[in-house]
Amino acid sequence: MFDKKITTIQFSGFGGQGIVLSSVIFGTAAVTRAGYNAVQTSSYGSEARGGQCQAELILSKSPIHSPLSDEVDILISMSQMALNQYIQRLKPGKMLIIDPDMVQRPERPDLDIYLASATTTAIGLGLRISANMVMLGFLQQLTNLVTQDDLFATIREHVPSKFLDVNLEAARRGILMAQQAEIPVEN
């Protein structure tokens, strides 16, 4: 689905959801295992937890000449405030992935909108903060920018061992959720 030269992904939510870690894991898998060049930037509010947070990832098989992009191809939003702020950066006709437990679906018929119940799934696994891993699995399955094996190997490298099993299961659940997802939600 994403075979063009450059793919831009923006992860957004609030501090404590693992937004930056998500972009680091996906970017690391893309660079170290899938042969992409990548640039990752992030910003977050001054609050330790609960403030707005976003991370942008640019992936390309050729050199990347700018660390910033005006628009993105994929927006992942895990909070309403973040969606409200960043949705205008999403190119028409591109992919929006939202957690319907945290975000209301926008009225944007020009987007492919996918619902990933990451928070509910993570709570069911007993670790709410693994919702970001559900989103990573969902993203991997929809885009195939990296393989499942590459994503799992990179998660193993970045997640503390005491949380590893639940985070791997969260990513698996995200993959299954994407496999069962309707082709985009009708607006």
Backbone as CSV, one residue per row, in Angstrom:
resi,resn,N_x,N_y,N_z,CA_x,CA_y,CA_z,C_x,C_y,C_z
1,MET,0.819,-1.196,0.000,0.000,0.000,0.000,0.861,1.257,0.000
2,PHE,1.956,1.224,0.746,2.844,2.374,0.823,4.170,2.019,0.174
3,ASP,4.220,2.100,-1.145,5.423,1.745,-1.855,6.061,2.945,-2.526
4,LYS,5.602,4.141,-2.194,6.178,5.324,-2.789,7.513,5.645,-2.138
5,LYS,8.166,6.641,-2.615,9.512,6.940,-2.135,9.556,7.382,-0.677
6,ILE,8.612,8.208,-0.274,8.636,8.714,1.106,7.271,8.489,1.751
7,THR,7.280,7.951,2.960,6.068,7.798,3.758,6.274,8.552,5.063
8,THR,5.338,9.414,5.392,5.401,10.171,6.640,4.302,9.692,7.575
9,ILE,4.698,9.435,8.819,3.776,8.928,9.827,3.858,9.849,11.040
10,GLN,2.723,10.261,11.549,2.705,11.053,12.776,1.919,10.293,13.836
11,PHE,2.575,10.033,14.952,1.965,9.416,16.122,1.565,10.564,17.038
12,SER,0.351,10.550,17.589,-0.055,11.654,18.458,-0.925,11.149,19.601
13,GLY,-0.833,11.848,20.712,-1.594,11.487,21.892,-1.175,12.378,23.041
14,PHE,-1.082,11.791,24.231,-0.621,12.555,25.385,0.504,11.809,26.080
15,GLY,1.256,12.547,26.873,2.390,11.973,27.583,1.967,10.814,28.453
16,GLY,2.737,9.727,28.429,2.428,8.538,29.197,1.828,7.429,28.351
17,GLN,1.494,7.733,27.085,0.925,6.714,26.200,1.985,5.999,25.367
18,GLY,3.227,6.401,25.468,4.283,5.753,24.694,4.325,6.190,23.243
19,ILE,3.929,7.421,22.981,3.885,7.944,21.610,5.288,7.986,21.001
20,VAL,6.237,8.564,21.710,7.605,8.665,21.196,8.219,7.277,21.048
21,LEU,8.016,6.408,22.032,8.539,5.048,21.949,7.989,4.332,20.709
22,SER,6.732,4.548,20.395,6.138,3.928,19.201,6.893,4.323,17.943
23,SER,7.175,5.609,17.815,7.879,6.059,16.607,9.309,5.541,16.579
24,VAL,9.941,5.456,17.746,11.305,4.929,17.814,11.319,3.451,17.406
25,ILE,10.395,2.668,17.932,10.351,1.238,17.598,10.067,1.037,16.110
26,PHE,9.055,1.719,15.590,8.714,1.519,14.181,9.850,2.000,13.282
27,GLY,10.431,3.147,13.610,11.547,3.671,12.823,12.772,2.780,12.881
28,THR,13.073,2.246,14.060,14.214,1.349,14.210,14.016,0.077,13.399
29,ALA,12.824,-0.485,13.437,12.538,-1.677,12.638,12.702,-1.371,11.151
30,ALA,12.231,-0.207,10.729,12.324,0.174,9.317,13.775,0.340,8.861
31,VAL,14.595,0.929,9.714,15.992,1.191,9.346,16.848,-0.064,9.463
32,THR,16.782,-0.732,10.603,17.718,-1.839,10.864,17.314,-3.140,10.203
33,ARG,16.046,-3.271,9.827,15.595,-4.547,9.285,14.974,-4.457,7.895
34,ALA,14.424,-3.309,7.535,13.719,-3.207,6.256,14.445,-2.326,5.234
35,GLY,15.587,-1.781,5.593,16.394,-1.039,4.634,15.948,0.373,4.322
36,TYR,15.164,0.962,5.205,14.739,2.346,5.001,15.747,3.312,5.602
37,ASN,15.730,4.527,5.087,16.323,5.661,5.773,15.182,6.249,6.596
38,ALA,15.518,6.874,7.712,14.455,7.434,8.547,14.927,8.680,9.272
39,VAL,13.969,9.544,9.535,14.163,10.704,10.405,13.011,10.675,11.395
40,GLN,13.331,10.811,12.678,12.301,10.823,13.710,12.456,12.096,14.519
41,THR,11.364,12.825,14.689,11.347,14.008,15.545,10.171,13.859,16.501
42,SER,10.245,14.549,17.628,9.141,14.482,18.583,9.052,15.778,19.370
43,SER,7.877,15.994,19.920,7.677,17.128,20.811,6.611,16.747,21.820
44,TYR,6.689,17.334,22.988,5.727,17.033,24.035,5.647,18.206,24.985
45,GLY,4.526,18.285,25.688,4.308,19.362,26.641,5.244,19.238,27.826
46,SER,5.309,20.274,28.630,6.219,20.295,29.772,5.769,19.380,30.906
47,GLU,4.509,18.930,30.866,4.030,18.024,31.900,4.701,16.661,31.733
48,ALA,4.968,15.990,32.835,5.586,14.658,32.753,4.633,13.664,32.107
49,ARG,3.365,13.711,32.482,2.350,12.831,31.905,1.090,13.652,31.689
50,GLY,0.381,13.324,30.647,-0.904,13.973,30.390,-0.855,15.134,29.424
51,GLY,0.318,15.715,29.182,0.435,16.807,28.220,0.459,16.266,26.806
52,GLN,0.220,17.121,25.859,0.192,16.717,24.461,1.552,16.200,24.005
53,CYS,1.539,15.213,23.152,2.759,14.563,22.689,2.580,14.125,21.237
54,GLN,3.628,14.290,20.435,3.575,13.810,19.064,4.976,13.424,18.626
55,ALA,5.036,12.514,17.693,6.307,12.113,17.099,6.073,11.877,15.617
56,GLU,6.973,12.377,14.815,6.866,12.217,13.375,7.994,11.324,12.885
57,LEU,7.653,10.460,11.955,8.606,9.529,11.384,8.528,9.642,9.865
58,ILE,9.658,9.912,9.245,9.743,9.960,7.790,10.559,8.751,7.359
59,LEU,9.996,7.938,6.479,10.664,6.739,5.973,10.845,6.863,4.467
60,SER,12.026,6.461,3.989,12.296,6.522,2.564,13.374,5.518,2.194
61,LYS,13.265,4.941,1.012,14.321,4.062,0.502,15.469,4.887,-0.073
62,SER,15.243,6.173,-0.343,16.301,7.062,-0.807,16.658,8.056,0.294
63,PRO,17.709,8.839,0.099,18.086,9.812,1.129,16.941,10.778,1.448
64,ILE,16.881,11.169,2.689,15.874,12.128,3.165,16.573,13.473,3.313
65,HIS,16.033,14.487,2.651,16.722,15.773,2.608,16.188,16.797,3.595
66,SER,15.135,16.478,4.302,14.600,17.406,5.301,14.061,16.618,6.484
67,PRO,14.330,17.077,7.696,13.822,16.356,8.869,12.356,16.643,9.167
68,LEU,11.746,17.537,8.413,10.363,17.932,8.666,9.523,17.787,7.407
69,SER,8.243,17.584,7.601,7.303,17.482,6.497,6.103,18.368,6.806
70,ASP,5.586,19.028,5.789,4.400,19.863,6.000,3.139,19.032,6.171
71,GLU,3.114,17.871,5.504,1.939,17.002,5.533,2.377,15.580,5.847
72,VAL,1.417,14.772,6.298,1.723,13.378,6.608,0.789,12.449,5.835
73,ASP,1.269,11.221,5.634,0.493,10.199,4.937,-0.370,9.385,5.898
74,ILE,0.131,9.225,7.121,-0.563,8.436,8.139,-0.566,9.233,9.434
75,LEU,-1.738,9.390,10.017,-1.851,10.015,11.336,-2.466,8.996,12.273
76,ILE,-1.770,8.738,13.374,-2.278,7.861,14.427,-2.598,8.768,15.600
77,SER,-3.828,8.731,16.057,-4.211,9.610,17.158,-4.813,8.813,18.305
78,MET,-4.233,9.030,19.491,-4.691,8.344,20.690,-5.290,9.312,21.712
79,SER,-5.510,10.571,21.303,-6.230,11.521,22.168,-6.957,12.533,21.292
80,GLN,-8.081,13.006,21.783,-8.895,13.966,21.032,-8.145,15.265,20.810
81,MET,-7.466,15.754,21.823,-6.734,17.006,21.706,-5.675,16.918,20.605
82,ALA,-4.975,15.798,20.551,-3.950,15.619,19.526,-4.575,15.541,18.134
83,LEU,-5.662,14.796,18.008,-6.328,14.722,16.709,-6.741,16.111,16.250
84,ASN,-7.361,16.872,17.134,-7.812,18.219,16.777,-6.656,19.081,16.291
85,GLN,-5.493,18.922,16.903,-4.358,19.757,16.521,-3.686,19.301,15.232
86,TYR,-3.593,18.009,14.999,-2.756,17.522,13.899,-3.509,17.041,12.664
87,ILE,-4.809,16.922,12.703,-5.532,16.365,11.557,-5.352,17.201,10.293
88,GLN,-5.146,18.496,10.445,-4.970,19.335,9.257,-3.683,19.009,8.507
89,ARG,-2.751,18.289,9.133,-1.504,17.891,8.466,-1.673,16.644,7.603
90,LEU,-2.774,15.924,7.781,-2.997,14.677,7.059,-3.461,14.976,5.639
91,LYS,-2.729,14.427,4.668,-3.054,14.639,3.256,-4.421,14.027,2.930
92,PRO,-5.205,14.676,2.100,-6.475,14.089,1.665,-6.233,12.721,1.016
93,GLY,-7.143,11.797,1.280,-7.040,10.468,0.693,-6.096,9.540,1.436
94,LYS,-5.516,9.997,2.525,-4.546,9.188,3.259,-5.189,8.554,4.491
95,MET,-4.371,7.972,5.352,-4.827,7.077,6.415,-4.839,7.744,7.791
96,LEU,-5.983,7.653,8.454,-6.134,8.081,9.838,-6.478,6.847,10.665
97,ILE,-5.685,6.606,11.708,-5.953,5.507,12.637,-6.242,6.139,13.986
98,ILE,-7.429,5.872,14.522,-7.788,6.449,15.814,-8.187,5.353,16.790
99,ASP,-8.000,5.670,18.058,-8.475,4.816,19.133,-9.860,5.335,19.509
100,PRO,-10.943,4.630,19.143,-12.283,5.143,19.410,-12.625,5.224,20.893
101,ASP,-11.792,4.617,21.739,-11.982,4.735,23.179,-11.566,6.118,23.673
102,MET,-10.739,6.798,22.879,-10.153,8.071,23.300,-10.478,9.230,22.347
103,VAL,-10.939,8.909,21.139,-11.065,9.903,20.074,-12.396,9.724,19.349
104,GLN,-13.059,10.825,19.058,-14.272,10.776,18.241,-13.880,10.794,16.768
105,ARG,-14.557,9.974,16.000,-14.265,9.917,14.569,-14.630,11.244,13.923
106,PRO,-13.702,11.841,13.172,-13.995,13.126,12.533,-14.861,12.948,11.282
107,GLU,-15.507,13.998,10.900,-16.292,14.007,9.658,-15.345,14.435,8.542
108,ARG,-14.626,13.469,7.997,-13.667,13.745,6.924,-13.810,12.670,5.853
109,PRO,-14.741,12.842,4.914,-14.938,11.833,3.881,-13.746,11.666,2.949
110,ASP,-12.784,12.587,3.033,-11.605,12.517,2.162,-10.490,11.645,2.744
111,LEU,-10.746,10.982,3.884,-9.720,10.165,4.536,-10.141,8.704,4.618
112,ASP,-9.146,7.822,4.651,-9.381,6.423,4.987,-9.219,6.320,6.496
113,ILE,-10.319,6.105,7.205,-10.309,6.113,8.668,-10.436,4.686,9.187
114,TYR,-9.518,4.330,10.073,-9.509,3.007,10.704,-9.655,3.176,12.206
115,LEU,-10.443,2.303,12.822,-10.647,2.327,14.263,-9.877,1.172,14.891
116,ALA,-9.021,1.496,15.840,-8.240,0.484,16.560,-8.469,0.681,18.051
117,SER,-9.231,-0.191,18.669,-9.556,-0.070,20.093,-8.360,-0.467,20.952
118,ALA,-7.343,0.353,20.882,-6.076,0.049,21.549,-6.193,0.096,23.069
119,THR,-6.859,1.099,23.597,-6.938,1.245,25.051,-7.739,0.113,25.678
120,THR,-8.895,-0.203,25.122,-9.706,-1.302,25.650,-8.940,-2.614,25.581
121,THR,-8.252,-2.848,24.472,-7.470,-4.072,24.314,-6.363,-4.143,25.361
122,ALA,-5.658,-3.042,25.551,-4.562,-3.010,26.527,-5.071,-3.215,27.949
123,ILE,-6.186,-2.608,28.285,-6.775,-2.800,29.613,-7.126,-4.273,29.808
124,GLY,-7.669,-4.899,28.772,-8.001,-6.320,28.838,-6.789,-7.203,29.056
125,LEU,-5.631,-6.728,28.603,-4.382,-7.471,28.811,-3.768,-7.187,30.183
126,GLY,-4.345,-6.221,30.902,-3.858,-5.901,32.235,-2.780,-4.834,32.281
127,LEU,-2.499,-4.184,31.159,-1.471,-3.147,31.136,-1.890,-2.050,30.163
128,ARG,-2.612,-1.069,30.687,-3.150,0.016,29.867,-2.094,0.682,28.996
129,ILE,-0.883,0.803,29.515,0.156,1.514,28.764,0.679,0.722,27.562
130,SER,0.175,-0.483,27.358,0.564,-1.232,26.159,-0.333,-0.895,24.964
131,ALA,-1.208,0.089,25.105,-2.069,0.503,23.989,-1.240,0.937,22.789
132,ASN,-0.074,1.538,23.036,0.776,1.941,21.919,1.255,0.734,21.119
133,MET,1.453,-0.402,21.764,1.886,-1.601,21.052,0.749,-2.183,20.210
134,VAL,-0.484,-2.041,20.698,-1.636,-2.435,19.897,-1.633,-1.604,18.609
135,MET,-1.414,-0.310,18.751,-1.369,0.576,17.580,-0.230,0.208,16.640
136,LEU,0.923,-0.161,17.188,2.042,-0.553,16.331,1.710,-1.800,15.522
137,GLY,1.097,-2.790,16.157,0.690,-3.985,15.429,-0.325,-3.657,14.341
138,PHE,-1.269,-2.791,14.678,-2.293,-2.372,13.717,-1.636,-1.682,12.523
139,LEU,-0.720,-0.755,12.800,0.000,-0.024,11.750,0.814,-0.973,10.879
140,GLN,1.514,-1.902,11.506,2.328,-2.852,10.740,1.453,-3.631,9.769
141,GLN,0.338,-4.127,10.242,-0.522,-4.960,9.402,-1.132,-4.169,8.259
142,LEU,-1.536,-2.928,8.509,-2.159,-2.133,7.450,-1.157,-1.705,6.383
143,THR,0.072,-1.425,6.778,1.027,-0.840,5.837,2.048,-1.822,5.285
144,ASN,2.402,-2.837,6.057,3.482,-3.763,5.685,4.788,-3.042,5.366
145,LEU,5.010,-1.879,5.969,6.286,-1.183,5.803,7.411,-1.970,6.460
146,VAL,7.088,-2.671,7.532,8.008,-3.608,8.172,7.242,-4.914,8.356
147,THR,7.960,-6.018,8.512,7.292,-7.303,8.711,6.913,-7.470,10.181
148,GLN,6.031,-8.417,10.438,5.670,-8.729,11.818,6.894,-9.167,12.606
149,ASP,7.703,-10.041,12.017,8.908,-10.520,12.706,9.846,-9.375,13.041
150,ASP,10.002,-8.437,12.107,10.888,-7.295,12.358,10.337,-6.399,13.464
151,LEU,9.025,-6.206,13.470,8.409,-5.400,14.531,8.607,-6.074,15.884
152,PHE,8.341,-7.375,15.974,8.487,-8.087,17.251,9.936,-8.075,17.725
153,ALA,10.887,-8.264,16.825,12.301,-8.246,17.204,12.693,-6.877,17.760
154,THR,12.177,-5.828,17.163,12.511,-4.479,17.628,11.822,-4.175,18.957
155,ILE,10.612,-4.644,19.141,9.948,-4.490,20.439,10.785,-5.178,21.518
156,ARG,11.281,-6.374,21.229,12.109,-7.108,22.203,13.339,-6.297,22.613
157,GLU,13.878,-5.535,21.694,15.079,-4.729,21.977,14.785,-3.471,22.782
158,HIS,13.543,-2.992,22.769,13.231,-1.688,23.364,12.339,-1.723,24.605
159,VAL,11.744,-2.865,24.894,10.809,-2.943,26.017,11.466,-3.703,27.164
160,PRO,11.348,-3.201,28.396,11.913,-3.919,29.545,11.342,-5.341,29.642
161,SER,12.180,-6.272,30.063,11.794,-7.692,30.077,10.538,-7.958,30.900
162,LYS,10.331,-7.216,31.991,9.149,-7.491,32.814,7.838,-7.125,32.116
163,PHE,7.916,-6.308,31.053,6.718,-5.933,30.294,6.707,-6.526,28.889
164,LEU,7.708,-7.336,28.572,7.872,-7.807,27.205,6.701,-8.672,26.729
165,ASP,6.325,-9.685,27.494,5.274,-10.599,27.038,3.960,-9.879,26.758
166,VAL,3.550,-8.992,27.651,2.278,-8.295,27.458,2.367,-7.334,26.269
167,ASN,3.518,-6.720,26.049,3.662,-5.816,24.910,3.672,-6.573,23.583
168,LEU,4.293,-7.734,23.560,4.260,-8.549,22.346,2.831,-9.020,22.056
169,GLU,2.117,-9.417,23.097,0.731,-9.832,22.915,-0.128,-8.654,22.454
170,ALA,0.138,-7.467,22.979,-0.603,-6.274,22.550,-0.384,-6.030,21.056
171,ALA,0.856,-6.155,20.591,1.145,-5.973,19.164,0.430,-7.046,18.332
172,ARG,0.427,-8.275,18.819,-0.288,-9.358,18.115,-1.788,-9.038,18.003
173,ARG,-2.344,-8.528,19.082,-3.772,-8.180,19.065,-4.049,-7.056,18.068
174,GLY,-3.119,-6.097,17.976,-3.272,-5.027,16.984,-3.237,-5.562,15.568
175,ILE,-2.364,-6.526,15.320,-2.290,-7.160,13.995,-3.606,-7.863,13.679
176,LEU,-4.116,-8.635,14.638,-5.393,-9.332,14.426,-6.536,-8.348,14.200
177,MET,-6.531,-7.264,14.945,-7.574,-6.253,14.801,-7.541,-5.662,13.388
178,ALA,-6.344,-5.387,12.884,-6.221,-4.830,11.530,-6.637,-5.841,10.477
179,GLN,-6.346,-7.106,10.708,-6.753,-8.143,9.761,-8.272,-8.239,9.672
180,GLN,-8.937,-7.924,10.758,-10.395,-8.002,10.801,-11.073,-6.668,10.502
181,ALA,-10.269,-5.623,10.333,-10.826,-4.279,10.121,-11.523,-4.207,8.774
182,GLU,-12.614,-3.498,8.785,-13.309,-3.220,7.538,-12.416,-2.278,6.742
183,ILE,-12.468,-2.397,5.453,-11.753,-1.431,4.634,-12.501,-0.134,4.834
184,PRO,-11.771,0.939,4.835,-12.012,2.058,5.747,-13.454,2.297,6.142
185,VAL,-13.560,2.799,7.346,-14.856,3.131,7.921,-15.522,4.178,7.039
186,GLU,-16.777,3.948,6.711,-17.512,4.906,5.898,-17.846,6.132,6.729
187,ASN,-17.695,7.286,6.136,-18.061,8.529,6.818,-19.485,8.900,6.520
